[in-house]
Amino acid sequence: MSPLILALVAGAVIGLALGALGGGGSVLTVPALIYLLGFSPVSATTAGLIIVAVTSATALYAHARDGNVAWRTGALFAAAGIVPAVLA
């Protein structure tokens, strides 16, 4: 099977599973990139972070456009997570 077809099928399966279960994207994306597409662990982790960031930004845009984003609450959660991450 060609790598492009394999990547598309894996992406569709991962997307459906995460949509149904609500898990984190990298939990399934990184192993798929490593074992199915032959990425190195470092490259797979980087690609997984980029994929999750782009997907999250797209979803944020759609929800913000519809007025479904609690910006103040999101900012508080971001601050609560960023400060300890920087200190660690």
Backbone hydrogen bonds, N-H to C=O, Kabsch-Sander energy under -0.5 kcal/mol:
donor,donor_aa,acceptor,acceptor_aa,energy
6,L,2,S,-2.5
7,A,3,P,-2.6
8,L,4,L,-2.3
9,V,5,I,-2.6
10,A,6,L,-2.7
11,G,7,A,-2.6
12,A,8,L,-2.2
13,V,9,V,-2.5
14,I,10,A,-2.7
15,G,11,G,-2.6
16,L,12,A,-2.5
17,A,13,V,-2.5
18,L,14,I,-2.8
19,G,15,G,-2.3
20,A,16,L,-2.1
21,L,17,A,-2.6
22,G,18,L,-2.7
27,V,24,G,-0.8
28,L,24,G,-0.5
28,L,25,G,-0.8
29,T,25,G,-2.2
30,V,26,S,-1.5
32,A,28,L,-1.6
33,L,29,T,-2.5
34,I,30,V,-2.2
35,Y,31,P,-3.1
36,L,32,A,-1.9
37,L,32,A,-1.2
38,G,34,I,-0.8
39,F,33,L,-2.6
44,A,40,S,-2.9
45,T,41,P,-2.2
46,T,42,V,-2.2
47,A,43,S,-2.8
48,G,44,A,-2.6
49,L,45,T,-2.2
50,I,46,T,-2.1
51,I,47,A,-2.8
52,V,48,G,-2.6
53,A,49,L,-2.4
54,V,50,I,-2.6
55,T,51,I,-2.3
56,S,52,V,-2.6
57,A,53,A,-2.4
58,T,54,V,-2.1
59,A,55,T,-2.3
60,L,56,S,-2.7
61,Y,57,A,-2.3
62,A,58,T,-2.1
63,H,59,A,-2.5
64,A,60,L,-2.9
65,R,61,Y,-2.5
66,D,62,A,-1.3
67,G,64,A,-1.3
68,N,63,H,-2.9
70,A,68,N,-0.5
71,W,69,V,-1.2
74,G,70,A,-2.5
75,A,71,W,-2.5
76,L,72,R,-2.1
77,F,73,T,-2.3
78,A,74,G,-2.5
79,A,75,A,-2.6
80,A,76,L,-2.4
81,G,77,F,-1.6
82,I,78,A,-2.9
83,V,79,A,-1.9
85,A,81,G,-1.4
86,V,82,I,-2.6
87,L,83,V,-2.2
88,A,84,P,-2.2
